[in-house]
Amino acid sequence: MKLFIVRHGQTIWNKEHRLQGKYNSDLTEIGREQAIILGEHLRKNNIQIDHFISSPLGRAFETAKLIANTDEIIIRDNLAEMAFGKWEGKDLDEIKEEAPEEFYNFFNEAHKYDPSINEGENFTSLEARVRDELKHLTSTYQNKNILIVSHGITIKMIFSIIKNQSLEQFWKSDIFQNTSLSLVNFNKDKFSVEYISDTSFLPKDLTTSFNKVVEK
């Protein structure tokens, strides 16, 4: 099985540096163009996708439709972004001012993050549902090429599991840009990473990054 993994296109809240989580923010014009170009890249290079699968959140679903150029997208709830509770929709600087310790822990020391302060989801819960999703995908789509569209933190968790990393190592792993393309092979019950967060198909003025906060 070949598993192509895509982060959704740029959204309005990405541009405004707001946390999204389970709330949705529409794609920007750049976000839509990113997705269209990725779809063209796949077709130009004869990359056959048997099934397109998406998070249920609008920004991911729209990205998947634009890539696939079809409405035939499979929805999987486990691919949704991590829930940030009361932080959703808030500017990052506002959150940092309100809850500096947990804000720092979230972006730097996942194993110490306590979401009770904002009624969000913890990393252990996210890890459990992502593990369940990987089991579903690998058992359901054997010998297929599938493309999933998900979200920055959820995709980081996918690769954290694949690489057998602990939560202490979570933020040491890769950062995924909007509509970046990653490829993982699954064969004989083992994952192997072919490439991660490729955006070489995008013009430089259409490449947008995941905002990781490192300051304490």
C-alpha positions as CSV (number, residue, x, y, z in Angstrom):
1,M,0.0,0.0,0.0
2,K,1.1,3.5,-0.8
3,L,-0.2,6.2,1.6
4,F,0.0,9.7,0.3
5,I,-0.5,12.2,3.1
6,V,-1.5,15.8,2.5
7,R,-2.0,18.7,4.9
8,H,-5.0,20.9,3.9
9,G,-4.4,24.2,1.9
10,Q,-3.9,27.5,3.6
11,T,-6.9,28.8,5.5
12,I,-8.0,32.3,6.7
13,W,-7.1,31.4,10.2
14,N,-3.7,30.0,9.2
15,K,-3.0,33.4,7.7
16,E,-4.3,35.2,10.8
17,H,-2.2,32.9,13.2
18,R,-5.3,31.5,14.9
19,L,-5.7,27.9,16.2
20,Q,-8.4,26.0,14.3
21,G,-8.8,22.5,15.8
22,K,-12.3,21.2,15.3
23,Y,-13.6,24.6,14.3
24,N,-13.3,25.3,10.6
25,S,-11.8,28.1,8.7
26,D,-12.3,28.4,4.9
27,L,-9.4,28.0,2.5
28,T,-7.9,31.2,1.2
29,E,-7.5,31.8,-2.6
30,I,-3.9,30.6,-2.1
31,G,-5.1,27.5,-0.3
32,R,-7.4,26.6,-3.2
33,E,-4.7,27.2,-5.7
34,Q,-2.3,25.0,-3.7
35,A,-4.7,22.1,-3.8
36,I,-5.4,22.5,-7.6
37,I,-1.7,22.6,-8.3
38,L,-1.1,19.4,-6.2
39,G,-3.8,17.6,-8.2
40,E,-2.2,18.7,-11.4
41,H,1.2,17.5,-10.1
42,L,-0.2,14.0,-9.4
43,R,-1.8,13.7,-12.8
44,K,1.2,15.1,-14.7
45,N,3.4,12.5,-13.0
46,N,0.9,9.7,-13.5
47,I,0.5,9.1,-9.8
48,Q,-2.5,6.9,-9.6
49,I,-4.7,7.3,-6.6
50,D,-7.3,4.6,-5.9
51,H,-9.1,6.3,-3.1
52,F,-9.2,9.9,-1.7
53,I,-9.9,10.1,2.0
54,S,-10.4,13.2,4.1
55,S,-10.9,14.5,7.6
56,P,-14.6,15.6,8.0
57,L,-13.5,19.2,8.5
58,G,-14.4,21.6,5.7
59,R,-10.9,22.8,5.0
60,A,-9.6,19.3,4.5
61,F,-12.6,18.1,2.6
62,E,-12.4,21.1,0.2
63,T,-8.7,20.5,-0.3
64,A,-9.4,16.8,-1.1
65,K,-12.1,17.7,-3.7
66,L,-9.8,20.2,-5.4
67,I,-6.9,17.7,-5.6
68,A,-9.1,14.9,-6.8
69,N,-11.3,17.0,-9.0
70,T,-14.3,14.9,-7.8
71,D,-16.8,14.9,-5.0
72,E,-16.1,11.2,-4.4
73,I,-14.2,11.6,-1.1
74,I,-14.3,9.1,1.8
75,I,-14.7,10.8,5.2
76,R,-12.9,9.5,8.2
77,D,-13.6,11.1,11.6
78,N,-10.3,10.0,13.1
79,L,-8.4,12.2,10.6
80,A,-9.9,15.4,12.1
81,E,-7.5,17.8,13.8
82,M,-6.8,17.7,17.5
83,A,-9.5,19.6,19.5
84,F,-8.3,22.7,21.2
85,G,-11.5,23.6,23.1
86,K,-11.8,27.2,24.2
87,W,-8.6,28.0,22.3
88,E,-10.1,27.4,18.9
89,G,-10.4,30.6,16.8
90,K,-8.1,32.5,19.1
91,D,-5.0,34.4,18.1
92,L,-1.8,32.6,19.2
93,D,-0.5,35.7,21.1
94,E,-3.8,35.9,22.9
95,I,-3.6,32.3,24.1
96,K,0.1,32.7,25.1
97,E,-0.9,35.7,27.3
98,E,-3.8,33.8,28.9
99,A,-2.1,30.5,29.6
100,P,1.7,30.8,29.1
101,E,2.7,27.5,30.7
102,E,0.2,25.2,28.8
103,F,0.7,27.2,25.6
104,Y,4.4,26.5,25.9
105,N,3.9,22.8,26.8
106,F,1.5,22.3,23.9
107,F,4.0,23.6,21.3
108,N,7.2,22.2,22.9
109,E,6.6,19.5,25.4
110,A,3.6,17.5,24.4
111,H,3.9,15.0,27.3
112,K,3.4,17.8,29.8
113,Y,0.4,19.5,28.1
114,D,-2.8,19.5,30.2
115,P,-5.8,20.4,28.1
116,S,-8.2,20.7,31.0
117,I,-7.4,24.5,31.1
118,N,-9.0,24.9,27.7
119,E,-11.3,21.8,27.7
120,G,-9.4,20.4,24.7
121,E,-8.1,17.0,23.6
122,N,-4.9,15.6,25.0
123,F,-2.1,14.0,23.0
124,T,-2.8,10.6,24.4
125,S,-6.3,10.7,23.0
126,L,-5.1,11.9,19.7
127,E,-2.5,9.2,19.5
128,A,-5.1,6.5,20.2
129,R,-7.5,7.6,17.5
130,V,-4.7,8.0,15.0
131,R,-3.4,4.5,15.8
132,D,-6.9,3.2,15.2
133,E,-7.1,5.0,11.9
134,L,-3.8,3.6,10.7
135,K,-5.0,0.1,11.5
136,H,-8.2,0.7,9.5
137,L,-6.4,2.1,6.5
138,T,-3.7,-0.6,6.3
139,S,-6.3,-3.4,6.7
140,T,-8.9,-1.9,4.4
141,Y,-6.8,-0.6,1.5
142,Q,-4.1,-3.3,1.1
143,N,-2.3,-3.1,-2.3
144,K,-4.0,0.3,-3.0
145,N,-2.7,3.8,-3.5
146,I,-4.6,6.1,-1.1
147,L,-4.4,9.8,-0.5
148,I,-5.5,11.3,2.8
149,V,-6.0,15.0,3.6
150,S,-5.7,15.9,7.3
151,H,-4.2,18.5,9.6
152,G,-0.9,19.7,11.0
153,I,-1.0,18.1,14.4
154,T,-2.8,15.0,13.3
155,I,-0.3,14.4,10.5
156,K,2.6,14.9,13.0
157,M,1.0,12.2,15.1
158,I,0.8,9.9,12.2
159,F,4.5,10.2,11.6
160,S,5.3,10.0,15.3
161,I,3.6,6.6,15.4
162,I,5.2,5.4,12.2
163,K,8.7,6.4,13.6
164,N,7.9,5.0,17.0
165,Q,8.5,8.3,18.8
166,S,7.4,9.1,22.3
167,L,5.4,12.2,23.2
168,E,8.6,13.7,24.6
169,Q,10.0,13.6,21.0
170,F,6.8,14.8,19.3
171,W,7.9,18.3,18.5
172,K,11.3,17.1,17.3
173,S,9.7,15.6,14.2
174,D,8.9,17.2,10.9
175,I,6.8,20.3,10.3
176,F,4.2,20.0,7.5
177,Q,3.4,22.8,5.2
178,N,0.1,23.5,3.6
179,T,-0.7,21.0,0.8
180,S,2.7,19.3,1.4
181,L,2.9,15.8,0.1
182,S,4.4,12.9,2.0
183,L,4.6,9.3,0.9
184,V,4.7,6.2,3.2
185,N,4.8,2.6,2.0
186,F,3.2,-0.2,4.0
187,N,4.4,-3.7,3.2
188,K,4.5,-6.9,5.3
189,D,3.2,-5.1,8.3
190,K,5.9,-2.4,8.2
191,F,5.9,1.3,7.3
192,S,8.7,2.9,5.4
193,V,8.9,6.6,4.7
194,E,9.7,7.5,1.1
195,Y,9.6,11.3,1.5
196,I,8.1,13.9,3.9
197,S,6.5,17.3,3.4
198,D,7.4,17.8,-0.3
199,T,6.3,21.2,-1.7
200,S,8.7,21.3,-4.7
201,F,5.7,21.3,-7.0
202,L,4.5,24.7,-5.6
203,P,5.7,28.1,-6.8
204,K,7.6,29.8,-4.0
205,D,4.9,32.5,-3.6
206,L,2.4,29.7,-2.9
207,T,4.4,27.9,-0.2
208,T,3.0,28.5,3.3
209,S,4.3,27.1,6.5
210,F,3.0,25.6,9.7
211,N,3.5,28.1,12.5
212,K,5.4,26.5,15.4
213,V,5.8,28.6,18.5
214,V,9.1,28.0,20.4
215,E,9.4,30.9,22.7
216,K,8.8,30.4,26.4
